[in-house]
Amino acid sequence: MRYYHLDFAHYWPAFRRQSDHVERSRSLDEPQSGPLVVIEAERIVYTEHWLRREGFSPRQFWTRTP
């Protein structure tokens, strides 16, 4: 049984199901199960210090456009 709203179905491919299943000691043959919670962000700060090696700032900012 799946416990997610049909409007959210397109978010499942972005969910890292395999790593979640491994962390919970679940078989990779089991399908994903809910609940899937979608939070619409106003601002996201992504920090990855390895980006500096490529000449980028280690912090990347995204802000929702009105």
N, C-alpha and C positions, 0 to 999 in steps of 0.2 A: 504494500500500500504506500502511496506517495502522499505526503502532507504538504504540498506547496500549491500556492495559488497559480492557476493557469497562466496568468500574466507574467509570472516569474520563470516560466519554463525555459526561456531563452538564456537565463543566467546559469543554468546547470553546467553547460560546457566550460565555463570559466572557473568553476569550482574544482579545486585540486583533490578530487575524490580519492585517488590512489594513496597519496600521502596521509590523508585523514584516516583511511581504512587501516593502513599500516600502524599508525600511532595508536589506534584503538584495538589492535590485534584482530582485525576482522579480515575475512577472506576477500581477495580482490574480485572474486566471482560474484559477490553480493552486490546488488544494485544500490545506488545511493538512496538514502531515505531522508525525510524531512526532520525537523523543519528547516527550510531555507529562509533566512532573513535577509531582506534587501534594505540597505540603508542608503538613502540618497544623500551624498555628502555635499557640503557647501565648499569645503576646502580640503585638499589632500596634500600632505607633505611626505614625499618619498625620499628616504635617506639611504644612500648606497655609496660608501666611501670609495669603492672601486671605480666609480665614474670619473674620479679625479685623474686616474691613469689615462683616460680617453680624452682629457681636456675639458670635462664638464664639471659643473659644480656638484659636490656630493649631495646637496639637497635640491630636489626638484619640487616645484610648487605648482599645483593645479587649483584653479578657482572656477567655480561654476559661473558661466556667463548668464546675465539676467535675460 
